[in-house]
Amino acid sequence: MALHAIILAGGSGTRFWPLSRMKRPKQFLKLVTGRPLLAETFHRVEALCPSSRTWVVCGEDHQEGVRAALPDLPAAHLLVEPAARNTAPAIGLAAVYASAEDPDAMLVVLPSDHHVAKPEAFRAALELAAQAAERGDLLAIGIRPTRAETGYGYLRRGDPRPGGAYAVDAFVEKPDAITAGRYLQDSAYCWNAGIFVFRADAILAALSRHMPKLFEGLEQIARALPGGGGPAAAHEAFPRMPSISIDYGVMEPEANSTRRIALVPGDFGWSDVGSFAALPEVRALDARGNALAGDTLAVDCDDCVVLSEGDRLVAAVGLRGLCIVDAGDALLVVPRDRAQDVRAAVEALRKQGRLDKL
């Protein structure tokens, strides 16, 4: 049973403005290394899933960016969503295409914009999950928490299952700070990172059980594939599909019904690189904890993020805990502890009609 990587590259987040824009979202940024996060994701699993078994799902505005970042991806393996419909339809679309090429396909579903510090340990967790998924279970990779995080959903681990996996007793919503602190002390709880492993036929069967309208559209696309009409069928069917995540649409109801949800714990230096404030966790730092990139200079600064993609030097002097980001045509200055509020600037620009900056 061959592993197929499904890389979800449809996001258009706003937390990395002004570097990220509508046509150049986070997954195309070189935030950790000299390669875009999307390319890092692709190469991280290449030893398990060569390009011939890798699929990327993205929106129409981002297909050229994907081709530029992943020149080795087969043209037919770039699946373009006619409309943004969240992760359940995107994964279903990829499952239909992968099944058409390989009826026994085992899918590894990966967000395109995360960072992994220990790729070998990451691949080992995926292989373990794939072994556990051979029996038809839907596997999640549960990340061992390192802090009382309120911005993530959690998985509650249940009884052990053969091969190193565990039952999932519950999907837990994003908790408040006190509850997150309790989860941190309880080894039964893992972060839900949105990394899944399952057989293509198993996820399609689950979509049929829990989301019949979505599944009807996928069947329409599947029927058109042998004659090359998949893209046309997708343009007709996809916009009518419900917009819902795989967590809400499939994983949670499966956990409450068939109980065929399981997890493999992962400890491989995972980060969702959620904002500029997270960059010091994943980048090399100078002696005073500053993350610097581009033509930058930090003098008597501590715990700052200073990035420059413009044609000018960005110099910081005597600063503490700031993010300074120069995109050439826009400059952002924000305290690190308010880096999540960058989206407020994006919303203000949208209200002003300044779409040229978005």
C-alpha positions, 0 to 999 in steps of 0.5 A, a space after each residue: 500500500 503506497 503512501 501518497 502525500 496530500 499537501 493542502 496549500 489553499 490558505 490565504 492567512 493574514 497574520 504575515 502581512 505585509 510579506 503575505 498577500 492575497 496572491 502570495 500567502 504564508 505557504 510561499 514565504 521563506 520564513 524558516 529557511 531559504 525555501 518557501 514553507 510549501 517547498 519544505 513540506 514537499 521535501 520533508 516527505 519526499 523519502 516516503 512520497 516521491 513527486 509521482 505520489 504527491 498531490 497539492 490542492 490550492 486555489 486558482 490564484 495560487 497555482 502559479 506559485 505552487 508550480 514555481 515552488 515545486 517544479 518537480 510536481 507532476 502537472 496532473 497532481 496540482 488540483 485547483 479548487 474552483 472555490 474555497 471550501 475548507 479542508 473536507 472538500 479539498 481532502 475529498 478531491 485529492 482522495 478521488 484523484 489519488 484513488 483513480 491512479 492507485 485504488 489502494 492509496 494511503 493518504 498522508 494529509 499535510 498542511 503546507 505552512 508548518 515547520 518540523 525541526 526533526 524530519 526523521 522523527 516526523 517521517 517515523 510517526 507517519 510510517 507508524 500511523 500508516 501501519 495503523 491505518 491499514 485496518 481502515 482507521 482514520 489516524 491523526 498525529 497528536 503533537 505533545 504540548 509544550 505550553 498551555 496553548 489556547 489557540 489549538 484544538 486538542 485530542 484526548 488519547 484513549 486506550 492503546 491500539 495495536 502497533 503504537 496507536 491510541 484511540 481518540 476519546 474526544 476532539 476538544 475545542 480551543 480551551 481557555 488558559 486555565 483548561 489549557 494549563 490542565 491539559 499540559 499536565 495531563 499526558 492524555 491530551 495532544 495538540 491537533 495539528 491537522 496532520 492525518 493518515 488514512 486509506 483513500 477509500 476509508 476517508 471517502 467512505 467516512 465522507 459518504 456517511 457524514 457528508 452525503 451532499 459533499 460525497 455526491 459532488 465527489 462522485 460526479 468528479 470521479 465519474 468524469 476522471 476516466 475521460 479527462 473531465 475531472 476539472 470541468 466536473 469539479 468546476 460544476 460540483 465544487 462550489 456547491 459543496 459545503 464549506 467545512 473542515 475535516 475535523 468538524 465534518 468527519 473526524 468528530 462525528 466518526 469519533 462519536 459513532 464508529 470510533 474508528 479514529 486513532 492517533 499516533 503521538 508525535 514529538 518532532 519539533 512541530 510548529 505551525 509558525 502562527 505569527 511573526 512572534 513565533 519566528 524566534 522558535 524556528 530560526 537561528 538567533 543572534 546572541 541577544 535572541 533576535 531573529 534577523 533576515 535580509 539587509 538588517 542591523 540590530 544594535 542593543 536590541 533584545 528578542 526582536 524580529 527584524 525582516 527586510 525584503 525591500 531594497 533598503 537597510 532596516 536598522 533597529 537600535 535599543 528595542 525590546 520585543 518588537 517585530 519590524 517587517 519591511 516588504 518594500 512597499 509596506 512597513 510593519 512595526 508591532 510588539 511581539 506579544 501583539 503579533 496576532 493583531 496584524 490582521 487588524 491592519 489588513 482589515 483596516 486596509 480592506 475597509 479603506 479600499 487599499 486592495 493594492 496593499 493586500 
